[in-house]
Structure formats: structure tokens, C-alpha cells
Amino acid sequence: MTLMIAWAGLDCKPKKKAIASIYFAADSRYTWSSGKTNDFGQKVFGCISSPEIFALCGDVCFPKMIIQKSIRLIDGNHIFGETETAGSKAQKIGDLIRENLADYDKELIVQDFHVFFGTRVKGNFHVFRYDYSKTKNQLCMSEVPLPAEHSDIILCEGTGKEDFRNHWQYYNEKNINHRTSRAVYQCMYETLSMTEEKTVGRIPQLSGLYREGNCRFFGIVNDGKRYYFGTNGIREVSDKEIDGLPQVEWRNHCFEITDPYTMELKKGAQPQPFDKEATPFLSTKKRNC
């Protein structure tokens, strides 16, 4: 009960196209079997000492537990060695999920779930997914293909995926920002703002990997408020690294780099406006967030 998307941002130089970043984004709503909701649920995660990011979709409790355990083991240097390949990293995460799942009370798992794992090894990006079927009690692991020609979506899952795909037809085909990272994020934002799917909602949350450094977390500026993993009331967090903690980048609904103090476009940052003519949803529906 989520909208979770992932995309790769490509640096399209004339002589050589290469992936420069990958992003995991999700809404912030947890929906329980009773129908009650919580709009401050964390769904994207990352390591502070290693270039790894995670996300979840579907059932919440077990995936969140295993992701947090994986991050603690990785950051504590307990699971990955210095010569790991992307495949060996993914296999170790899969083994950890299976080992913990074997002793987990399956009655506590209400529905299928998905765990997503992104990594960078020797400058190359990789994304893997782990799909659990409740009816089959089976976990499957696979690597997700990444685009080679231009920035594009690589994953779209959850109860909000159909709404996102309907929006994406406009962003991908008619929008001046098509084939860019900002187009994917703008489409995500608009989908969350206007969806009528009650299990999806509120402010997006975002983590990513660049060519250098470890997980990059993003704060979201929306309607004059700061949000971090769906929580508002956040103070003016600097976008500089503090005491070894990862940098926090601030973005607005256009995916523009935003000053966390003024909550306006950061000085020197490039504007990334919506193409309203190719985005009819802006004028035909009222935003929900």
C-alpha cells in the first residue's frame, strides 16, 4: 500500500552516456489492515558508511525490520568485505532476508512485500529487488535493468502505480522535461498530490546515490514547510555534512535545489519549472497535500 518508484539519471554527453545517479522515492503513508493510516512512515533508507540505498513496498513490518538490520550490519562493517561485487552484495542481502524470514511468524505478514536494494561498485550502479509472495511463502531475487540512453524510471510499484503511469504518459511523451530526473520527480509529486487512492498520500520522501559518496538523503520543501521522511516541523538543517552524518539536499516540488533556510531556489541553482501545457492535471484537479 504505497507508491514506490526508482529511476536512474544519465549524464548524456555526446561521446559517452553514463548513469550518474539512482534514486528511490515513495509516499509517506502507512495503511494498516484496520484502514487507519499514518502519514509519517519511512519507506526509503540508506547507509552512511557505504554506497547502498533501500526501499520497501507492500507489507511494512518485516521489510522495515530487515532493512534496518541490513543497514546496521553494513554500517558496522559486519557483512560486506572490500572485494564485494554487486552480485555478492545482493546475494548477502537476500540470504539475510531468507534467514530472518524463516523464523518469522508468517501470520504477521498481511500481504506481499518488496524490498529494493541499490548499490554502486567501482563506479557502476546496480539495483536489485526481493519479492515475497505470501500465498506461496516464496522470496525471489532479481536484478533490475538500468537505462542506457536517457534518464528513465526503472521501478514502479504499489497501489498508486496505475495513477503514476497515467500521469507518466504526459511527462514522458509531451513534457519539455521528458527524459530527465526532474520529470520523474515532478510526475511523482503530482501523482501524490492528486491521487484518489486512499492508501497513498502526502509528501514524497527520497534517497539517492551519486557517482561519489554514500547515500544522499533529501529533505522536501512544500508549501512553506520542511519535510524529512514525511515529517514536517523540521528545523533549518544545513546541506553540509555534520559529524560524519550524510549530507541532506533540499528539493521542492519541481526538483529544484532549495535553500533550507529561505525555502526558495538556492542561489546559483538551475530552475526546473513545470511544463503546465503538457501537464493538464495542474488545472483540472485539486491537490491533496
GIWOSUL-V910391 format. One record per pair of residues at least 4 apart in sequence whose ideal C-beta (glycine too) atoms are under 7 Angstrom apart, sorted by sequence separation. I is the first residue (numbers start at 1). J is the second residue. D is the distance in Angstrom with one decimal. If there is no record, write none. Layout:
BEGIN
i->[I & I]
j->[J & J]
d->[D & D]
END
This chain:
BEGIN
i->[13 & 32 & 56 & 59 & 60 & 61 & 62 & 63 & 64 & 65 & 66 & 67 & 68 & 69 & 70 & 71 & 72 & 80 & 84 & 86 & 87 & 88 & 89 & 90 & 91 & 92 & 93 & 94 & 95 & 96 & 97 & 98 & 100 & 104 & 120 & 157 & 160 & 161 & 162 & 163 & 164 & 167 & 168 & 169 & 170 & 171 & 179 & 181 & 182 & 183 & 184 & 185 & 186 & 187 & 188 & 189 & 190 & 191 & 227 & 238 & 241 & 251 & 252 & 259 & 265 & 275 & 280 & 281 & 12 & 47 & 73 & 74 & 84 & 120 & 121 & 133 & 147 & 156 & 170 & 173 & 177 & 178 & 195 & 221 & 222 & 227 & 241 & 251 & 258 & 259 & 274 & 31 & 46 & 73 & 74 & 172 & 177 & 209 & 210 & 226 & 228 & 241 & 251 & 252 & 258 & 265 & 276 & 10 & 11 & 30 & 46 & 56 & 119 & 132 & 147 & 171 & 209 & 219 & 220 & 225 & 227 & 240 & 251 & 258 & 259 & 10 & 29 & 30 & 45 & 46 & 56 & 146 & 156 & 175 & 192 & 207 & 208 & 219 & 226 & 239 & 249 & 250 & 258 & 274 & 10 & 11 & 45 & 80 & 118 & 130 & 131 & 156 & 177 & 192 & 207 & 219 & 239 & 256 & 257 & 10 & 29 & 45 & 144 & 192 & 207 & 208 & 239 & 250 & 8 & 9 & 28 & 30 & 44 & 56 & 116 & 117 & 130 & 144 & 207 & 237 & 239 & 9 & 28 & 29 & 43 & 80 & 171 & 192 & 206 & 257 & 28 & 43 & 54 & 79 & 116 & 128 & 129 & 256 & 8 & 128 & 114 & 115 & 128 & 129 & 171 & 189 & 219 & 256 & 6 & 7 & 54 & 114 & 128 & 171 & 188 & 204 & 256 & 6 & 26 & 114 & 126 & 127 & 203 & 255 & 6 & 26 & 97 & 219 & 254 & 25 & 41 & 113 & 127 & 168 & 203 & 254 & 5 & 24 & 112 & 167 & 254 & 112 & 125 & 239 & 4 & 45 & 52 & 112 & 238 & 3 & 70 & 111 & 164 & 167 & 237 & 2 & 3 & 47 & 50 & 93 & 164 & 167 & 203 & 205 & 236 & 2 & 50 & 109 & 205 & 236 & 45 & 49 & 70 & 47 & 48 & 90 & 127 & 164 & 203 & 47 & 151 & 163 & 202 & 24 & 26 & 150 & 151 & 217 & 219 & 221 & 1 & 30 & 50 & 66 & 89 & 151 & 216 & 218 & 24 & 66 & 106 & 153 & 160 & 215 & 216 & 217 & 218 & 219 & 220 & 221 & 222 & 163 & 214 & 86 & 97 & 216 & 218 & 66 & 163 & 226 & 86 & 160 & 85 & 94 & 84 & 160 & 221 & 90 & 101 & 159 & 4 & 116 & 224 & 86 & 159 & 160 & 2 & 98 & 159 & 219 & 62 & 97 & 158 & 221 & 114 & 61 & 62 & 94 & 67 & 66 & 59 & 63 & 4 & 59 & 62 & 90 & 59 & 63 & 4 & 58 & 59 & 58 & 59 & 2 & 58 & 2 & 57 & 58 & 56 & 57 & 56 & 56 & 54 & 55 & 54 & 54 & 189 & 52 & 53 & 52 & 52 & 222 & 51 & 186 & 51 & 186 & 185 & 182 & 182 & 181 & 33 & 125 & 203 & 194 & 201 & 202 & 123 & 186 & 201 & 120 & 190 & 182 & 118 & 190 & 194 & 24 & 194 & 24 & 193 & 194 & 193 & 22 & 193 & 192 & 177 & 176 & 57 & 175 & 57 & 176 & 22 & 175 & 174 & 175 & 22 & 19 & 170 & 170 & 6 & 167 & 8 & 6 & 19 & 17 & 17 & 27 & 10 & 8 & 12 & 8 & 10 & 10 & 9 & 8 & 7 & 8 & 7 & 7 & 8 & 7 & 5 & 6 & 6 & 5 & 4 & 5 & 4 & 4 & 53 & 3 & 53 & 2 & 53 & 1 & 2 & 3 & 1 & 2 & 3 & 23 & 51 & 5 & 25 & 3 & 44 & 46 & 39 & 43 & 44 & 45 & 53 & 25 & 39 & 44 & 51 & 52 & 50 & 27 & 49 & 48 & 47 & 48 & 31 & 47 & 46 & 29 & 29 & 46 & 9 & 29 & 27 & 29 & 7 & 27 & 28 & 27 & 28 & 7 & 27 & 28 & 26 & 5 & 25 & 26 & 25 & 25 & 5 & 23 & 24 & 23 & 22 & 21 & 22 & 42 & 3 & 21 & 3 & 21 & 41 & 20 & 40 & 20 & 39 & 40 & 3 & 48 & 1 & 2 & 48 & 28 & 28]
j->[17 & 36 & 60 & 63 & 64 & 65 & 66 & 67 & 68 & 69 & 70 & 71 & 72 & 73 & 74 & 75 & 76 & 84 & 88 & 90 & 91 & 92 & 93 & 94 & 95 & 96 & 97 & 98 & 99 & 100 & 101 & 102 & 104 & 108 & 124 & 161 & 164 & 165 & 166 & 167 & 168 & 171 & 172 & 173 & 174 & 175 & 183 & 185 & 186 & 187 & 188 & 189 & 190 & 191 & 192 & 193 & 194 & 195 & 231 & 242 & 245 & 255 & 256 & 263 & 269 & 279 & 284 & 285 & 17 & 52 & 78 & 79 & 89 & 125 & 126 & 138 & 152 & 161 & 175 & 178 & 182 & 183 & 200 & 226 & 227 & 232 & 246 & 256 & 263 & 264 & 279 & 37 & 52 & 79 & 80 & 178 & 183 & 215 & 216 & 232 & 234 & 247 & 257 & 258 & 264 & 271 & 282 & 17 & 18 & 37 & 53 & 63 & 126 & 139 & 154 & 178 & 216 & 226 & 227 & 232 & 234 & 247 & 258 & 265 & 266 & 18 & 37 & 38 & 53 & 54 & 64 & 154 & 164 & 183 & 200 & 215 & 216 & 227 & 234 & 247 & 257 & 258 & 266 & 282 & 19 & 20 & 54 & 89 & 127 & 139 & 140 & 165 & 186 & 201 & 216 & 228 & 248 & 265 & 266 & 20 & 39 & 55 & 154 & 202 & 217 & 218 & 249 & 260 & 19 & 20 & 39 & 41 & 55 & 67 & 127 & 128 & 141 & 155 & 218 & 248 & 250 & 21 & 40 & 41 & 55 & 92 & 183 & 204 & 218 & 269 & 41 & 56 & 67 & 92 & 129 & 141 & 142 & 269 & 22 & 142 & 129 & 130 & 143 & 144 & 186 & 204 & 234 & 271 & 22 & 23 & 70 & 130 & 144 & 187 & 204 & 220 & 272 & 23 & 43 & 131 & 143 & 144 & 220 & 272 & 24 & 44 & 115 & 237 & 272 & 44 & 60 & 132 & 146 & 187 & 222 & 273 & 25 & 44 & 132 & 187 & 274 & 133 & 146 & 260 & 26 & 67 & 74 & 134 & 260 & 26 & 93 & 134 & 187 & 190 & 260 & 26 & 27 & 71 & 74 & 117 & 188 & 191 & 227 & 229 & 260 & 27 & 75 & 134 & 230 & 261 & 71 & 75 & 96 & 74 & 75 & 117 & 154 & 191 & 230 & 75 & 179 & 191 & 230 & 53 & 55 & 179 & 180 & 246 & 248 & 250 & 31 & 60 & 80 & 96 & 119 & 181 & 246 & 248 & 55 & 97 & 137 & 184 & 191 & 246 & 247 & 248 & 249 & 250 & 251 & 252 & 253 & 195 & 246 & 119 & 130 & 249 & 251 & 100 & 197 & 260 & 121 & 195 & 121 & 130 & 121 & 197 & 258 & 128 & 139 & 197 & 43 & 155 & 263 & 126 & 199 & 200 & 43 & 139 & 200 & 260 & 104 & 139 & 200 & 263 & 157 & 108 & 109 & 141 & 115 & 115 & 109 & 113 & 55 & 110 & 113 & 141 & 111 & 115 & 57 & 111 & 112 & 112 & 113 & 57 & 113 & 58 & 113 & 114 & 113 & 114 & 114 & 115 & 115 & 116 & 116 & 117 & 253 & 117 & 118 & 118 & 119 & 289 & 119 & 254 & 120 & 255 & 255 & 254 & 255 & 255 & 110 & 209 & 289 & 281 & 288 & 289 & 211 & 274 & 289 & 209 & 279 & 272 & 209 & 281 & 285 & 116 & 287 & 118 & 287 & 288 & 288 & 118 & 289 & 289 & 275 & 275 & 157 & 275 & 158 & 278 & 125 & 278 & 278 & 279 & 127 & 125 & 278 & 279 & 116 & 281 & 125 & 127 & 146 & 148 & 149 & 160 & 147 & 146 & 150 & 147 & 150 & 151 & 151 & 151 & 151 & 152 & 152 & 153 & 154 & 154 & 153 & 154 & 155 & 155 & 155 & 156 & 157 & 158 & 207 & 158 & 208 & 158 & 209 & 158 & 159 & 160 & 159 & 160 & 161 & 181 & 209 & 164 & 185 & 164 & 205 & 207 & 201 & 205 & 206 & 207 & 215 & 188 & 202 & 207 & 214 & 215 & 214 & 192 & 214 & 214 & 214 & 215 & 199 & 215 & 215 & 199 & 200 & 217 & 181 & 201 & 200 & 202 & 181 & 201 & 202 & 202 & 203 & 184 & 204 & 205 & 204 & 184 & 204 & 205 & 205 & 206 & 188 & 206 & 207 & 208 & 208 & 208 & 209 & 229 & 191 & 209 & 192 & 210 & 230 & 210 & 230 & 211 & 230 & 231 & 200 & 245 & 199 & 200 & 246 & 229 & 230]
d->[6.7 & 5.1 & 6.8 & 6.6 & 5.6 & 6.4 & 6.2 & 6.1 & 6.3 & 6.3 & 6.2 & 6.4 & 6.4 & 6.4 & 6.1 & 6.0 & 6.0 & 5.0 & 4.9 & 6.3 & 6.2 & 6.5 & 6.6 & 6.3 & 6.3 & 6.4 & 6.5 & 6.4 & 6.1 & 6.4 & 5.8 & 6.4 & 6.2 & 7.0 & 6.8 & 5.9 & 5.9 & 6.2 & 6.5 & 6.6 & 6.0 & 6.4 & 5.2 & 5.9 & 5.2 & 4.6 & 7.0 & 6.5 & 5.9 & 6.3 & 6.4 & 6.3 & 6.4 & 6.2 & 6.5 & 6.2 & 6.1 & 5.6 & 6.4 & 6.6 & 6.6 & 5.3 & 5.1 & 6.7 & 5.4 & 6.0 & 5.5 & 5.5 & 5.1 & 4.4 & 4.5 & 5.7 & 5.0 & 5.2 & 6.8 & 5.0 & 4.1 & 4.8 & 6.1 & 6.8 & 5.4 & 5.3 & 5.3 & 5.9 & 6.2 & 5.1 & 6.8 & 6.5 & 6.3 & 5.8 & 5.8 & 5.1 & 6.6 & 4.3 & 5.9 & 5.4 & 4.1 & 6.5 & 6.1 & 6.7 & 4.8 & 5.0 & 6.5 & 4.8 & 6.9 & 6.4 & 5.3 & 5.6 & 5.5 & 6.6 & 4.4 & 3.9 & 5.4 & 4.9 & 7.0 & 6.1 & 6.8 & 5.8 & 4.4 & 4.8 & 6.6 & 6.5 & 5.9 & 6.4 & 4.5 & 6.7 & 5.5 & 4.4 & 6.9 & 6.8 & 6.1 & 6.0 & 5.8 & 5.8 & 6.7 & 5.7 & 4.8 & 6.7 & 4.1 & 6.0 & 6.8 & 4.4 & 5.8 & 6.7 & 5.6 & 4.2 & 4.3 & 6.0 & 4.8 & 5.9 & 5.0 & 6.6 & 6.7 & 6.5 & 6.8 & 4.9 & 5.8 & 5.4 & 4.7 & 6.5 & 5.2 & 7.0 & 5.3 & 6.9 & 5.5 & 7.0 & 5.8 & 4.5 & 5.0 & 5.4 & 5.5 & 3.6 & 4.8 & 6.2 & 6.8 & 4.7 & 5.2 & 6.2 & 6.8 & 5.3 & 6.2 & 4.1 & 6.1 & 6.5 & 6.0 & 7.0 & 4.8 & 5.8 & 4.1 & 3.9 & 5.8 & 5.6 & 4.6 & 5.7 & 5.3 & 6.4 & 5.8 & 6.0 & 5.1 & 6.9 & 6.1 & 4.4 & 5.3 & 5.8 & 6.7 & 6.1 & 6.5 & 6.2 & 6.8 & 5.6 & 6.9 & 6.9 & 6.6 & 4.3 & 5.6 & 6.2 & 4.8 & 6.4 & 3.8 & 5.3 & 6.5 & 4.2 & 5.5 & 5.4 & 5.1 & 5.5 & 6.6 & 6.3 & 4.6 & 6.8 & 6.9 & 5.0 & 6.7 & 5.3 & 5.8 & 6.2 & 5.4 & 4.8 & 5.9 & 5.0 & 6.2 & 5.7 & 6.4 & 6.2 & 4.4 & 5.2 & 5.9 & 5.4 & 7.0 & 6.5 & 5.9 & 6.1 & 6.6 & 5.7 & 5.7 & 5.9 & 4.9 & 5.4 & 5.2 & 5.4 & 6.9 & 5.1 & 4.5 & 5.0 & 5.4 & 6.2 & 6.9 & 5.7 & 5.6 & 4.9 & 6.0 & 4.7 & 6.0 & 5.0 & 5.8 & 6.2 & 6.0 & 4.6 & 5.5 & 5.4 & 5.7 & 5.2 & 6.2 & 5.5 & 6.0 & 4.1 & 5.3 & 5.6 & 5.3 & 5.8 & 4.3 & 5.7 & 6.6 & 6.8 & 5.5 & 5.1 & 6.4 & 7.0 & 4.1 & 5.4 & 6.4 & 5.9 & 6.4 & 5.7 & 6.3 & 5.3 & 5.1 & 4.5 & 6.3 & 4.7 & 6.1 & 4.5 & 6.2 & 5.5 & 5.7 & 6.1 & 5.6 & 5.6 & 6.1 & 6.6 & 4.7 & 5.6 & 6.1 & 6.0 & 7.0 & 5.2 & 4.7 & 4.2 & 6.4 & 5.5 & 6.5 & 6.5 & 6.2 & 3.9 & 4.8 & 3.8 & 6.4 & 5.9 & 5.9 & 6.4 & 5.9 & 6.2 & 7.0 & 4.8 & 5.7 & 6.4 & 6.0 & 4.5 & 6.5 & 6.9 & 5.3 & 4.9 & 5.6 & 5.5 & 6.7 & 6.7 & 4.9 & 5.1 & 4.3 & 5.6 & 6.8 & 5.1 & 4.0 & 4.6 & 3.7 & 6.9 & 6.8 & 5.5 & 6.7 & 4.3 & 6.8 & 5.7 & 6.8 & 4.4 & 6.5 & 5.7 & 4.8 & 7.0 & 4.4 & 6.9 & 5.1 & 6.9 & 6.2 & 6.2 & 4.2 & 6.2 & 4.1 & 6.7 & 4.0 & 6.7 & 5.4 & 6.7 & 6.1 & 5.6 & 6.5 & 5.3 & 6.6 & 6.1 & 7.0 & 5.3 & 6.8 & 4.5 & 6.0 & 5.5 & 4.5 & 6.3 & 6.2 & 6.4 & 4.0 & 6.5 & 5.7 & 5.2 & 5.4 & 6.4 & 6.0 & 4.4 & 4.6 & 4.7 & 5.0 & 6.8 & 5.1 & 4.2 & 4.0 & 6.6 & 6.4 & 5.0 & 5.6 & 6.0 & 6.4 & 6.5 & 6.8 & 6.3 & 6.1 & 6.7 & 6.6 & 6.8 & 6.5 & 5.1 & 6.2 & 5.5 & 5.6 & 4.9 & 4.8 & 6.4 & 6.6 & 6.6 & 6.3 & 4.9 & 5.7 & 5.9 & 6.1 & 5.1 & 3.9 & 6.1 & 7.0 & 5.0 & 5.0 & 5.1 & 4.9 & 4.7 & 6.8 & 3.6 & 5.7 & 6.9 & 6.6 & 3.1 & 5.2 & 6.9 & 6.5 & 7.0 & 5.4 & 6.6 & 6.9 & 6.0 & 5.3 & 4.6 & 6.2 & 6.4 & 6.4 & 6.7 & 5.2 & 5.5 & 4.4 & 4.3 & 5.1 & 6.7 & 5.9 & 5.4 & 6.4 & 6.0 & 5.9 & 6.7 & 4.3 & 5.5 & 2.6 & 6.6 & 6.0 & 6.5 & 4.1 & 4.4 & 5.1 & 5.9 & 6.5 & 5.9 & 5.0 & 6.4 & 5.6 & 4.4 & 6.3 & 5.6 & 6.9 & 6.9 & 5.4 & 5.8 & 6.9 & 4.6 & 5.8 & 6.2 & 5.3 & 4.2 & 6.4 & 5.7 & 5.3 & 4.7 & 6.5 & 6.4 & 6.7 & 5.1 & 6.6 & 6.9 & 4.6 & 5.8 & 6.1 & 5.1 & 4.8 & 6.4 & 3.8 & 6.7 & 5.2 & 6.9 & 2.8]
END
